[in-house]
């Protein structure tokens, strides 16, 4: 039996469950990148869909991505190439339960976070609107790969789309379909998130892709590189002068509320004898149109000895009330440790 026949036989025995397991692993974006395997797989897919010998170009920077998007846009306008290549059968495969399970797996892994990171965030709009449009123009291989899983019972469709799945496993991430060229970009080199799956990294970029994209995030908020890589450049004045509330909150969190409250000359509203219950403080924060907002914070020491401050509702009267609010209890229902039974 020839190698091609052996490969065909092996492919015919792959089940949707097997593919889903492999797909989940690939969606963590920790696989090694094999450019030659990616190129061979996409070339095979191009042959399968009736577009043999189309050149394949790797996208390595933002300018490449813009070129890919412009070419893809022209191709769609000229002959609606994508709809011509993605058949009704393929779209039907996406609707199957297996494909839906695969997309659900994708959404809970690094691939989902990475796709969200670069597909038209505020950061992109600020840097270059064309870059945002170029990102949206790409076809997500993590999504296209689910066609194979959904086509488990349609062997012809399965064979046609298997190379896309294999390209994703080899490290391909995004694909632009041009009239005369296919453009492909490999997986991001960095995707880091916090425990709530928001992009976040305290000592470097939370997202890095291609050769020239590095984005810095603090619990889901895109922040300047200097706030992460040169903490001494961030001052209370800079943090509090941010007009964007989310950016201001992130800056204050990075700097630390202790430093912020000291700078604001916060006054004590209520103090409990127990430092683990804390001290209720009030401060004036810069608001819009040069107004000031009254805010209250509970400065408290946790069981590990670390002192931190938590923003609480401005109507909070006592440190005990602040503790109740943090625990989701009605006012007056928080019991100090020494009186609990």
Residue pairs with C-beta under 8 A, 6 or more apart in sequence:
1 9
8 159
11 158
11 159
11 162
12 155
15 152
16 98
16 149
16 150
16 152
19 102
19 148
19 149
19 152
19 165
20 98
20 101
20 102
20 105
20 149
22 169
23 102
23 105
23 106
23 145
23 146
23 149
23 165
23 168
24 105
24 109
25 31
26 111
26 142
26 145
26 168
26 169
27 105
27 106
27 109
27 110
27 111
27 112
27 142
28 109
28 110
28 111
29 109
29 110
29 111
29 114
29 173
29 187
29 188
29 191
30 110
31 169
31 170
31 171
31 187
32 171
33 170
33 171
33 186
33 187
34 170
34 171
35 58
35 171
35 186
37 166
37 167
37 170
38 167
38 170
38 171
38 172
38 184
38 186
39 56
39 58
39 184
41 163
41 164
41 166
41 167
41 170
41 172
42 56
42 163
42 164
42 167
42 172
42 175
42 182
42 184
43 54
43 56
44 163
45 160
45 161
45 163
45 164
45 167
46 52
46 53
46 54
46 56
46 182
48 159
48 160
48 161
48 163
49 85
49 160
50 85
51 85
54 180
54 181
54 182
55 180
55 181
55 182
56 181
56 182
56 183
56 184
57 64
57 68
57 181
57 182
57 183
57 184
58 64
58 183
58 184
58 185
58 186
59 65
59 68
59 174
59 176
59 183
59 184
59 185
59 210
60 185
60 210
60 211
61 210
61 211
61 212
62 128
62 131
62 134
62 210
62 212
62 213
64 183
64 210
65 131
65 134
65 135
65 138
65 176
65 185
65 210
66 130
66 131
66 134
67 183
68 134
68 137
68 138
68 176
68 178
68 183
69 130
69 133
69 134
69 135
69 137
69 138
69 176
70 134
71 176
71 178
71 179
71 180
71 181
71 183
72 137
72 138
72 176
72 177
72 178
72 183
73 137
74 178
74 179
75 81
75 177
75 178
75 179
76 82
76 177
78 179
79 179
81 177
81 179
82 139
82 177
85 177
89 151
89 154
89 157
90 147
90 151
90 157
90 160
90 161
92 150
93 99
93 146
93 147
93 148
93 150
93 151
93 154
93 157
93 161
94 146
94 147
94 150
95 150
96 149
96 150
96 151
96 152
98 149
98 150
98 152
99 146
99 147
99 149
99 150
101 149
102 145
102 146
102 149
102 150
103 143
103 146
106 112
106 142
106 143
106 146
108 197
110 191
110 193
111 142
111 173
111 187
112 142
113 191
113 193
113 197
113 199
114 173
114 187
114 188
114 191
114 207
114 209
115 140
115 142
117 188
117 191
117 199
117 206
117 207
117 209
117 215
118 124
118 135
118 188
118 207
118 209
118 213
118 215
119 132
119 135
119 136
120 132
120 135
120 136
121 132
121 215
121 222
122 222
123 215
123 222
124 131
124 132
124 135
125 132
137 176
138 174
138 175
138 176
138 185
139 174
139 175
139 176
139 177
140 173
140 174
141 164
141 167
141 168
141 172
141 173
141 174
141 175
142 168
142 173
144 161
144 164
144 168
144 175
145 164
145 165
145 168
147 157
147 161
147 164
147 165
148 158
148 161
148 162
148 164
148 165
149 165
151 157
151 158
151 161
152 158
167 184
171 186
171 187
172 184
172 185
172 186
172 187
173 185
173 186
173 187
173 188
174 184
174 185
175 182
175 183
175 184
175 185
176 182
176 183
176 184
185 209
185 210
188 207
188 208
188 209
189 208
189 209
190 201
190 204
190 205
190 206
190 207
190 208
190 214
191 199
191 206
191 207
192 199
192 200
192 201
192 206
192 207
193 199
193 200
193 206
194 200
194 219
194 220
196 219
196 220
198 217
198 219
198 220
199 206
199 207
199 215
199 217
199 220
199 222
200 206
200 217
200 218
200 219
200 220
201 216
201 217
201 228
202 218
202 228
203 228
204 216
204 228
204 229
205 214
205 215
205 216
205 225
205 228
206 215
206 216
206 217
207 213
207 214
207 215
207 217
208 214
208 215
214 225
215 222
216 222
216 223
216 224
216 225
216 227
216 228
216 229
217 223
218 227
218 228
218 250
218 253
218 254
219 250
219 253
221 246
221 247
221 249
221 250
223 247
223 250
223 251
223 254
226 233
226 234
227 233
227 234
227 250
227 251
227 254
228 254
231 254
231 255
234 251
234 254
234 255
235 255
236 255
236 259
236 260
236 262
236 263
236 264
237 263
238 251
239 248
239 251
239 252
239 254
239 255
239 260
240 248
240 251
240 252
240 260
240 263
240 264
240 285
240 286
241 286
242 248
242 251
243 288
252 260
256 308
257 297
257 299
257 308
257 309
257 310
257 311
258 299
258 307
258 308
258 309
260 309
261 281
261 283
261 297
261 299
261 309
264 283
264 284
264 285
265 283
266 281
266 282
266 283
266 297
267 281
267 282
267 283
268 279
268 280
268 281
269 280
269 281
269 282
269 296
269 317
269 318
270 279
270 280
270 317
270 318
270 319
271 278
271 279
271 280
271 319
272 278
272 279
272 318
272 319
272 320
272 336
274 336
274 337
274 338
275 300
275 301
275 307
276 300
276 301
276 302
276 303
276 337
277 300
277 319
277 320
277 323
277 336
278 298
278 299
278 300
278 301
278 319
278 322
278 323
279 298
279 299
279 300
279 319
280 296
280 297
280 298
280 299
280 312
280 316
280 317
280 318
280 319
280 321
280 322
281 296
281 297
281 298
281 299
281 309
282 294
282 295
282 296
282 297
283 294
283 295
283 296
283 297
284 292
284 293
284 294
284 295
285 292
285 293
285 294
285 295
286 292
286 293
287 293
294 314
295 311
295 314
296 311
296 312
296 313
296 314
296 316
296 322
297 309
297 310
297 311
297 312
298 309
298 310
298 312
298 316
298 319
298 322
298 323
298 326
299 307
299 308
299 309
300 307
300 308
300 309
300 310
300 319
300 323
301 307
302 308
310 322
310 326
312 322
312 325
312 326
313 325
316 322
316 325
317 331
320 332
320 334
320 336
321 331
321 332
321 334
323 334
324 330
324 331
324 332
324 333
324 334
325 331
327 334
